[in-house]
Each structure stands twice: as structure tokens, then as C-alpha cells.
Amino acid sequence: MQKHLNEINKKIMDIKDDIDLFDACIAEHTNDIARLISVTPKTDQYQKLPQKLVPSLPQFIPNTIQDETLSYQLGSISPFSFISEEYGYIFKPRQEMQKAGSSRLTKTKSPDVVFHQVYIDIFHLTNNPQNISCLGDDKLWICDESNIIELYVVKDHIQDRFIKTKARTIPEDIAVLRSEDLVYTDGLYKTINIVKNDEIQELIRLQYWKPRYVCSTFSVDILVTMGSDDNKQTKVVRYTDFTENQTIQFDDEGKPLYSSGGPRRYMNICENRNLDVCVADYHAKAIVVVNRAGKLRFRYIGHTPAPRNKPFCPQGITTDSESHILTTDYDNRCVHIIDKDGQFLHYLILGKNKPYRICIDNVDNLFVISKEKDKERDEWYCTHSCVMKIKYMW
């Protein structure tokens, strides 16, 4: 287009030059006919106008999105549902209704009660459940103190199927991938395994490190907490296509982000909707949250006063569709709910139950493994373990 414009400008200049020359001859009143003929305008030549160009603007042609990862980044809208709440409405005085110009019932919310919780379901298990992971909104993978991982149908409380781990050892943790395949960690054999069509495949075998807890991310990676063989170091490793591509271990000052020491590291892990990596560091008595790049954002060390006035004891951790972080406080028998920036919001009080592990399905139903106290003995037994399904809302 620039070349075309240059040609047009040159032709315009030629026309102006010929006009100026002809005007000069007329002004001199010359009688030299030959000169007048020589400056006669080249009208025939100038009548041939330049070629006209009509540019067309580029158009974006979208491709059909085949992969589902983008939908997980954007989020989803949960199905419409009702939760019954007794005495949740009050009548306003007639004067207030007339002033407001409305005769409707108005729902009120106490300023010091942020969340409402409703126990939808509870079912007991004969074995001692250790870890839990949601499959959709109707099934739960649960592993216990044996080498068996069981899939339960939530509505019917029945076992759908079960998997015996490859090494016949107790899984450290389990997680459901976006593909709905199950992964589990084996601390004894230092492996990370996947279950596909009830077949177990070893994906990763570590050296000098023991894999502990695992979660699936919104970008189809997996995050694994692990401890060194000498029990002196802990870290979080990100795997993409089961290849290590990130290690999160130290802060900007070179200090460890997570507690170390001891044969078992209770460091449950999850990813938030804003891609923060959240770890429930039991021995540090803190929730440690770093951003996607591994930079420390904040540490949450509990809220005072705690329901039972005991030290913060985080065990399980998960996040919901609003980017709230939920963590079980074992000794205080409650669940803490904090926002994505570490601000305390509310407690979910579980009464006599000690909450252990936790997960949330894709419609924000909360599932909690809890341990109930034996009435005859001052201990916590597997026969008194249960899974609670809780619906909480604003």
C-alpha cells in the first residue's frame, strides 16, 4: 500500500509541475508558438488514473477447543439448588416495609455468622479411612490402613469397586486427575502410580526422596510434597506429563518454606483457583501458601479464640469454587475457612468429631473424614471413623 501511495503522490507532483510551467508561459505573453506547444498539458496521460486498491481487514477464525483444561481455568457455574434453613426469614415492621416500598419477606444474616452449614449425609466405615478424593459429585475414592483403595457411591453408601495397590503397601495419599484417573503415592517404594482401567502403572520412581501427599492442578500438572531420606528436608515438586519441572523449597532469603525432621511429614497439599499452592504443614502448625512461581504469599497460623482453645493443628486442606481455603483443625474439632489472601472467615464446628482429611466436589459439597471418640475407652478407633458430607453457604 505504501508503494501504491508513492506512485499516486509522484503523479500528483508531475501534474503540478506541468501546470506551473504552462502558467509561466501564459504570464510571459510569448509569441513563440513552438514553446507553447511544448508545454501543452499531457491530459491524455493524466486521465489514466492509478489502480485502485481495496484492502480487507484480517479476520480471526477460532478453532474448536478440544481440550478441557481451558474450562477448568475459567471455572464453572454450579447447579441451582436449595438448602433448607429453619427460621431464616423475619417480618419487617409495616413502617419499614412501606418505607422500603416492598411487602416481601427479607432474609437477614447475623453479622458475626458468615457461613451456614447443613449436614446432608454421614456414613460410617468399618476400616480406618486415611485419605479421600472426590470423583465428580457422586463418588469418593477412599484409602484406609490396608493396601486397598475403595470407590464409594455417595448417595447409596455402597462400594463401586476397589483397587489393591501394586506393592501391597498403604498409600501415602490419593488424588483424582482431570482425566478422572487416580494417582497415589507409595512412600515405602518411593513411587508415584496411576490407576487406569483398574490397572496400576508406575509413573515415577524417586531417589533420596519419599513422596507424601499429592494433588491435581487446574493445568493438568500434579503437585507432590516429599521428604528426604534423612528426614531433614521437605519440598514441593510440580510434574508436567510426569516430568519434574518445578521445585518449591526455599523462600527469597534461602530459608526452608516447610518444616523438616521426623519420619513422616504431614504436608497435605492443594492448588487454589488463583493457582496458589497451599500446604497444610502439620508440624509447623501453619498453612503455607506460595504463588505459581513458588514465592511465599502468606502463612496462616490459626485464629483466636479457637473453639477448644487448643493450638492450631492443620491436617487436611482443600479449596472451593470461590477460592476459599478450608483446612481441618484436628484438636479443635473444626474446619477453618479463610480467603485466598489468608484472612480468617469462619469456623465450621464439628462437635465431638475430630476432622482429619477433607475434599470438595465440583458443586462445593464438603467431605470430611472424622474420628469419633470411643465412649468406653479414651482412644480413637477405626470402628468410629466416618465420612461427613456438609453443605456450607453464605
C-alpha positions as CSV (number, residue, x, y, z in Angstrom):
1,M,0.0,0.0,0.0
2,Q,2.9,2.4,0.7
3,K,4.3,1.7,-2.8
4,H,0.9,2.4,-4.3
5,L,0.7,5.7,-2.4
6,N,4.1,6.7,-3.6
7,E,3.1,6.3,-7.2
8,I,0.0,8.4,-6.7
9,N,2.0,11.2,-5.0
10,K,4.5,11.2,-7.9
11,K,1.7,11.6,-10.5
12,I,0.2,14.5,-8.5
13,M,3.6,16.2,-8.4
14,D,4.1,15.8,-12.2
15,I,0.7,17.4,-12.8
16,K,1.5,20.3,-10.5
17,D,4.9,20.8,-12.4
18,D,3.2,20.9,-15.8
19,I,0.5,23.4,-14.5
20,D,3.2,25.7,-13.1
21,L,5.2,25.6,-16.4
22,F,2.1,26.4,-18.5
23,D,1.1,29.2,-16.2
24,A,4.5,30.7,-16.6
25,C,4.4,30.7,-20.4
26,I,1.0,32.4,-20.4
27,A,2.2,35.0,-18.0
28,E,5.1,35.9,-20.4
29,H,2.7,36.5,-23.3
30,T,5.1,34.8,-25.5
31,N,4.6,34.6,-29.2
32,D,6.8,31.5,-29.5
33,I,4.2,29.0,-30.8
34,A,6.7,26.1,-30.7
35,R,7.3,26.8,-26.9
36,L,3.6,26.9,-26.2
37,I,3.0,23.6,-28.0
38,S,5.8,22.0,-26.0
39,V,4.1,22.9,-22.6
40,T,0.7,21.7,-23.6
41,P,-0.6,19.6,-20.6
42,K,-0.4,15.8,-21.1
43,T,-4.1,15.4,-20.4
44,D,-4.4,12.1,-22.1
45,Q,-1.6,10.6,-19.9
46,Y,-3.1,12.1,-16.7
47,Q,-6.6,10.7,-17.5
48,K,-5.3,7.2,-16.8
49,L,-5.9,7.1,-13.0
50,P,-3.8,4.8,-10.8
51,Q,-5.1,1.3,-10.0
52,K,-7.5,1.3,-7.0
53,L,-6.6,-1.0,-4.1
54,V,-9.3,-2.2,-1.7
55,P,-7.6,-3.8,1.4
56,S,-9.5,-6.2,3.6
57,L,-9.0,-6.4,7.3
58,P,-7.8,-9.7,8.8
59,Q,-10.4,-11.8,10.4
60,F,-10.0,-14.1,13.5
61,I,-11.1,-17.7,12.8
62,P,-11.4,-19.6,16.1
63,N,-10.6,-23.2,16.4
64,T,-12.9,-25.7,18.2
65,I,-11.5,-26.2,21.7
66,Q,-10.9,-29.9,22.2
67,D,-9.1,-29.9,25.5
68,E,-11.0,-29.3,28.7
69,T,-8.2,-27.6,30.5
70,L,-9.4,-24.1,29.5
71,S,-12.8,-24.7,31.1
72,Y,-11.0,-25.5,34.3
73,Q,-9.1,-22.3,34.2
74,L,-12.3,-20.3,33.5
75,G,-14.3,-22.1,36.2
76,S,-17.9,-23.3,36.0
77,I,-21.4,-22.5,37.5
78,S,-22.7,-24.9,40.0
79,P,-26.2,-26.3,39.5
80,F,-29.1,-24.4,41.1
81,S,-30.1,-25.9,44.5
82,F,-32.0,-25.1,47.7
83,I,-30.8,-25.5,51.3
84,S,-33.4,-25.6,53.9
85,E,-32.8,-23.2,56.8
86,E,-35.3,-23.0,59.6
87,Y,-36.3,-19.5,60.8
88,G,-34.1,-17.9,58.2
89,Y,-36.7,-15.2,57.5
90,I,-38.2,-12.4,59.6
91,F,-41.0,-9.9,59.0
92,K,-40.1,-6.3,58.9
93,P,-42.3,-3.8,60.7
94,R,-45.0,-2.4,58.4
95,Q,-43.4,1.1,58.6
96,E,-40.1,-0.3,57.4
97,M,-41.8,-2.2,54.5
98,Q,-43.7,0.9,53.4
99,K,-40.5,3.0,53.6
100,A,-38.7,0.4,51.5
101,G,-41.6,0.1,49.1
102,S,-41.8,-3.6,49.4
103,S,-44.0,-6.2,51.1
104,R,-41.7,-9.1,50.7
105,L,-40.1,-11.2,53.4
106,T,-36.4,-10.2,53.9
107,K,-33.7,-12.7,54.8
108,T,-31.4,-11.5,57.5
109,K,-27.9,-12.7,58.3
110,S,-26.2,-12.2,61.6
111,P,-23.0,-10.1,61.1
112,D,-20.9,-12.5,63.2
113,V,-22.1,-15.6,61.3
114,V,-20.6,-15.8,57.9
115,F,-21.4,-19.3,56.8
116,H,-24.4,-21.6,57.3
117,Q,-23.6,-25.3,57.4
118,V,-26.1,-28.2,56.9
119,Y,-25.1,-31.8,57.4
120,I,-26.5,-33.5,54.3
121,D,-25.2,-37.0,54.9
122,I,-23.0,-39.1,57.1
123,F,-21.8,-42.7,56.7
124,H,-19.6,-44.9,58.8
125,L,-16.8,-47.1,57.5
126,T,-15.6,-50.4,59.1
127,N,-12.0,-49.6,58.3
128,N,-10.0,-46.6,59.3
129,P,-10.0,-44.2,56.4
130,Q,-6.8,-42.2,55.9
131,N,-7.3,-40.2,52.7
132,I,-10.2,-39.1,50.4
133,S,-10.6,-37.7,46.9
134,C,-13.8,-36.7,45.0
135,L,-14.7,-38.2,41.7
136,G,-17.3,-35.9,40.2
137,D,-20.1,-35.1,42.6
138,D,-21.3,-38.5,43.3
139,K,-18.3,-40.8,44.1
140,L,-15.4,-40.8,46.5
141,W,-12.1,-42.6,46.4
142,I,-11.1,-43.6,50.0
143,C,-8.0,-45.4,51.2
144,D,-7.6,-46.9,54.6
145,E,-4.9,-48.5,56.6
146,S,-4.8,-51.5,54.3
147,N,-3.4,-51.6,50.8
148,I,-6.9,-51.2,49.3
149,I,-8.3,-48.1,47.7
150,E,-12.1,-48.1,47.5
151,L,-14.5,-46.2,45.3
152,Y,-17.8,-45.3,47.0
153,V,-21.1,-44.1,45.6
154,V,-22.1,-41.3,47.9
155,K,-25.8,-41.4,47.6
156,D,-26.1,-45.2,48.2
157,H,-23.2,-45.6,50.6
158,I,-22.1,-48.7,48.6
159,Q,-18.7,-49.7,47.3
160,D,-18.5,-49.4,43.5
161,R,-15.1,-51.1,43.1
162,F,-11.8,-51.3,44.9
163,I,-8.1,-51.4,43.9
164,K,-5.3,-53.3,45.6
165,T,-2.1,-51.3,45.4
166,K,0.7,-52.7,43.4
167,A,3.3,-53.0,46.2
168,R,0.7,-54.2,48.7
169,T,1.6,-51.2,50.9
170,I,-0.5,-48.4,52.4
171,P,-0.8,-45.5,50.0
172,E,0.5,-42.2,51.4
173,D,-2.1,-40.2,49.5
174,I,-4.5,-40.3,46.6
175,A,-5.8,-37.8,44.1
176,V,-8.1,-37.8,41.1
177,L,-6.7,-36.3,37.9
178,R,-8.7,-34.2,35.4
179,S,-8.8,-37.3,33.2
180,E,-10.6,-39.0,36.2
181,D,-7.7,-41.4,36.5
182,L,-6.5,-42.0,40.1
183,V,-2.9,-41.4,41.2
184,Y,-1.4,-42.5,44.6
185,T,2.0,-42.1,46.3
186,D,3.9,-45.0,47.8
187,G,6.4,-43.7,50.4
188,L,7.9,-47.1,51.1
189,Y,8.9,-47.8,47.4
190,K,9.3,-44.1,46.6
191,T,6.9,-44.3,43.6
192,I,4.0,-42.3,42.1
193,N,1.5,-44.6,40.5
194,I,-1.6,-44.2,38.3
195,V,-4.7,-46.4,38.1
196,K,-6.1,-46.6,34.5
197,N,-9.0,-49.0,33.9
198,D,-8.2,-50.7,37.2
199,E,-4.6,-51.4,36.1
200,I,-1.8,-49.9,38.1
201,Q,1.2,-48.3,36.3
202,E,4.3,-46.9,38.0
203,L,4.9,-43.4,36.6
204,I,7.8,-42.0,38.7
205,R,10.4,-43.7,40.9
206,L,12.4,-41.3,43.2
207,Q,15.8,-41.5,44.6
208,Y,16.7,-40.0,48.0
209,W,13.2,-38.6,48.4
210,K,9.9,-40.1,49.6
211,P,6.7,-38.9,48.0
212,R,4.0,-38.0,50.5
213,Y,0.9,-36.0,49.5
214,V,-0.4,-35.3,46.0
215,C,-2.9,-33.2,44.2
216,S,-4.0,-32.5,40.7
217,T,-3.9,-28.9,39.3
218,F,-6.1,-26.9,37.0
219,S,-3.3,-27.1,34.3
220,V,-3.3,-30.9,34.4
221,D,0.0,-31.0,36.4
222,I,0.4,-32.8,39.7
223,L,2.0,-31.4,42.9
224,V,3.7,-33.7,45.3
225,T,5.1,-33.0,48.8
226,M,8.1,-35.1,49.7
227,G,10.7,-35.6,52.4
228,S,14.3,-36.5,52.1
229,D,15.6,-40.0,53.2
230,D,17.4,-38.4,56.1
231,N,14.2,-36.6,57.2
232,K,16.0,-33.3,57.2
233,Q,14.4,-31.6,54.2
234,T,11.0,-31.2,52.7
235,K,9.8,-29.7,49.4
236,V,7.0,-29.5,46.8
237,V,7.6,-30.7,43.3
238,R,5.5,-30.0,40.2
239,Y,5.3,-32.6,37.5
240,T,4.1,-31.9,33.9
241,D,3.4,-35.0,31.9
242,F,5.0,-36.8,34.9
243,T,8.3,-34.9,34.3
244,E,9.7,-32.7,37.0
245,N,9.6,-29.0,36.0
246,Q,9.5,-27.1,39.3
247,T,10.8,-27.4,42.9
248,I,9.4,-25.3,45.7
249,Q,11.6,-25.5,48.8
250,F,13.1,-22.1,49.9
251,D,11.9,-18.5,50.3
252,D,13.7,-15.5,48.9
253,E,16.1,-15.5,51.9
254,G,17.1,-19.1,51.3
255,K,15.2,-20.4,54.4
256,P,13.0,-23.5,54.2
257,L,9.4,-22.9,53.4
258,Y,8.2,-26.0,55.2
259,S,9.1,-27.8,58.4
260,S,11.6,-30.7,58.4
261,G,12.6,-33.5,60.6
262,G,10.8,-36.7,61.7
263,P,10.0,-39.9,59.7
264,R,6.6,-38.7,58.5
265,R,5.8,-35.3,57.1
266,Y,2.1,-34.4,57.3
267,M,2.0,-31.9,54.5
268,N,-1.3,-32.1,52.7
269,I,-1.4,-30.1,49.5
270,C,-3.9,-28.5,47.1
271,E,-4.0,-25.8,44.4
272,N,-6.3,-22.8,44.6
273,R,-8.3,-21.3,41.8
274,N,-5.8,-18.4,41.5
275,L,-3.1,-21.1,41.1
276,D,-1.6,-20.6,44.5
277,V,0.0,-23.7,46.0
278,C,-1.4,-24.3,49.6
279,V,0.2,-26.7,52.0
280,A,-1.1,-27.8,55.4
281,D,2.1,-28.1,57.4
282,Y,1.1,-30.0,60.4
283,H,4.4,-29.9,62.3
284,A,4.8,-26.1,61.6
285,K,1.2,-25.6,62.7
286,A,0.6,-23.4,59.7
287,I,-0.9,-23.1,56.2
288,V,1.9,-22.1,53.9
289,V,0.7,-20.5,50.6
290,V,3.0,-19.7,47.7
291,N,2.1,-18.3,44.3
292,R,2.5,-20.1,40.9
293,A,6.2,-19.1,40.8
294,G,6.8,-20.5,44.2
295,K,7.1,-17.2,46.0
296,L,5.7,-17.1,49.6
297,R,2.4,-15.2,49.8
298,F,1.5,-15.8,53.4
299,R,1.4,-18.2,56.4
300,Y,-1.9,-18.7,58.3
301,I,-1.3,-19.9,61.9
302,G,-4.8,-20.1,63.1
303,H,-7.4,-17.8,64.6
304,T,-8.0,-16.9,68.2
305,P,-10.1,-17.8,70.0
306,A,-10.1,-21.4,68.7
307,P,-13.3,-23.5,69.5
308,R,-11.5,-25.6,72.1
309,N,-8.6,-23.2,72.9
310,K,-6.0,-25.7,71.6
311,P,-3.1,-25.0,69.3
312,F,-3.8,-24.9,65.6
313,C,-3.4,-28.4,64.2
314,P,-3.9,-28.5,60.4
315,Q,-4.4,-31.9,58.8
316,G,-6.3,-31.8,55.6
317,I,-6.7,-28.9,53.1
318,T,-8.8,-28.1,50.1
319,T,-10.3,-25.1,48.2
320,D,-13.7,-24.3,46.9
321,S,-15.1,-22.5,43.8
322,E,-14.8,-19.1,45.5
323,S,-11.1,-19.6,46.2
324,H,-11.7,-20.1,49.9
325,I,-9.1,-22.3,51.6
326,L,-10.5,-24.9,54.0
327,T,-8.4,-26.8,56.5
328,T,-9.2,-29.3,59.2
329,D,-8.1,-28.4,62.7
330,Y,-7.9,-31.8,64.4
331,D,-7.5,-30.9,68.1
332,N,-10.1,-28.0,67.9
333,R,-12.6,-30.3,66.1
334,C,-13.4,-27.7,63.4
335,V,-12.7,-26.6,59.9
336,H,-11.2,-23.2,59.3
337,I,-12.3,-21.2,56.3
338,I,-10.0,-18.4,55.1
339,D,-10.0,-16.4,51.9
340,K,-7.3,-16.5,49.2
341,D,-5.3,-13.9,50.9
342,G,-5.2,-15.6,54.3
343,Q,-8.0,-13.7,56.0
344,F,-10.0,-15.8,58.5
345,L,-13.7,-16.0,57.7
346,H,-15.4,-18.6,59.8
347,Y,-15.3,-21.9,61.7
348,L,-17.3,-25.0,60.8
349,I,-17.8,-26.7,64.1
350,L,-18.0,-30.5,64.0
351,G,-18.9,-31.2,67.6
352,K,-17.4,-34.4,69.0
353,N,-15.8,-35.3,65.7
354,K,-12.1,-34.8,65.1
355,P,-11.7,-33.8,61.4
356,Y,-8.9,-35.5,59.6
357,R,-8.8,-35.4,55.8
358,I,-11.0,-33.2,53.6
359,C,-12.1,-32.7,50.0
360,I,-14.7,-30.8,47.9
361,D,-16.6,-31.9,44.9
362,N,-17.4,-29.8,41.8
363,V,-20.6,-28.4,43.3
364,D,-18.9,-27.4,46.6
365,N,-20.1,-30.3,48.8
366,L,-17.6,-30.7,51.6
367,F,-16.5,-34.2,52.6
368,V,-14.7,-34.7,55.9
369,I,-13.1,-37.8,57.3
370,S,-13.5,-37.6,61.0
371,K,-12.7,-39.8,64.0
372,E,-15.2,-40.3,66.8
373,K,-14.2,-40.9,70.4
374,D,-15.0,-44.4,71.8
375,K,-17.3,-44.0,74.8
376,E,-15.7,-46.8,76.8
377,R,-12.0,-46.1,76.0
378,D,-10.1,-42.8,75.8
379,E,-8.8,-43.6,72.3
380,W,-9.8,-43.0,68.7
381,Y,-10.6,-46.2,66.9
382,C,-11.2,-47.1,63.2
383,T,-14.7,-48.5,64.1
384,H,-15.7,-45.0,64.9
385,S,-14.5,-43.2,61.8
386,C,-16.9,-41.7,59.4
387,V,-17.2,-39.5,56.3
388,M,-19.4,-36.4,56.7
389,K,-21.0,-34.6,53.7
390,I,-21.6,-30.9,54.6
391,K,-23.1,-28.1,52.6
392,Y,-22.0,-24.7,53.7
393,M,-23.0,-21.4,52.1
394,W,-23.0,-17.7,52.7
